[in-house]
Amino acid sequence: MTARLLLVRHGQTVWHAENRYAGLSDVALTDTGLRQAEELAGWVHQRSLSAPVHAVVSSPLERARRTAAPAACALGVTPAVHEGLREADFGWGEGRTLAEMRAEDAGLVEAFQRDAETGAFPGSEPPTAVAARVCEALRAVAAAHDGHTVLVVAHNTAFRIALCAMLGVPLGRYRLVLPRLENAAVTEIEVTGERTALRALNVPTAPGAGAAPHESPAAPAAAD
């Protein structure tokens, strides 16, 4: 059997304006982020009218749980939390901008941008560990909802690394292959046992945005 997972990055946070790396830091949503959570709820309600969404699962971090809550309410389900969906720990980079890190050690930043796996920030959770943890969580969600569709709300880097692992892309290239997942946009995958198919990427959920996959503009890859 097969499960459909609708992967959603949480709404905008207070660290977005400066593009600070938010891993395990539990930063709050902005007013825009709260609006995005409500827009996601409207989108998933409409989706469920023709293709039912049976469950909502989120990361334990507040920004993800707050984004997931209106959608769960719209669907009439109780949201579940999976610890394995938390964001990557950015170690030395946590809470900093790239400019701040370059000012301290430009070589470390260059190594990270060249290959995010071999050049991971000091003290950070290695991409291999992130991949193992998040892939295990996503496959557990899929197995628990075999034949159904689930909304899964978590994080930009955790999802991008897991997607690379599940689709056979080298982990060190996650920033190049998947520059960013947009806030409150939907990336849809189909999971059948150990096999994964990408069905849609960055589908916008704001009213009037349409349902076609969205091409992200060139921009720095936000990390939270």
ABEGO torsion letter per residue (X at the ends): XBBBBBBBBBBBBAAAAAGBBBBABBBBBBAAAAAAAAAAAAAAAAAAAABBBABBBBBABAAAAAAAAAAAAAAGBBBBBBAAABBBBAEAABGBBAAAAAAABAAAAAAAAABAAAABBBGBBBAAAAAAAAAAAAAAAAAAABGBBBBBBBBAAAAAAAAAAAAGBBAAAAAAABABBBBGBBBBBBBBEABBBBABBGBBABBGAEABBBBBBBBBBBAX
